[in-house]
Amino acid sequence: MKDTLDQLFQLMKTNRKLSPWVRDLTIEEAAKELKSEVDELLEALEKDDLENFKEELGDIINDCFLLLITCEGRKNIDPKEIVVEGINKLKRRKPHLVEGREVSPEEEKEVWYTAKAKEGKKLRPEEIEMMNGAQ
């Protein structure tokens, strides 16, 4: 899998270098393209179309990498920093993964929402309800 993801990352870097359309793409445009693919994925799910679902999921992965490369080119943001931050966030919100232990769904949600709140992230109403119910 590592080689496959690296190949995709390198292909997207080449895409940005050689494609005028991708080179001129703004972060906002790349994000909108990603959102469009997510909408198409949800449509495939609603239709229970597994083949289209797999295709759209591949498009989402491509667009996530495209967004990373676009951020690198437009904002001089190192894609590795973004990935490392994502890993660190996952470790904060799901420490049981690092500890190698299973947890109940209730414990997992409580730890997730508590960590999110400690990070200063605004909780959605359903998350607040879950936190209040888990105490």
Summary of the structure (lengths in Angstrom):
residues: 135
radius of gyration: 18.2
end to end distance: 39.6
largest distance: 54.4
contacts: 329
relative contact order: 0.08
helix: 83%
strand: 0%
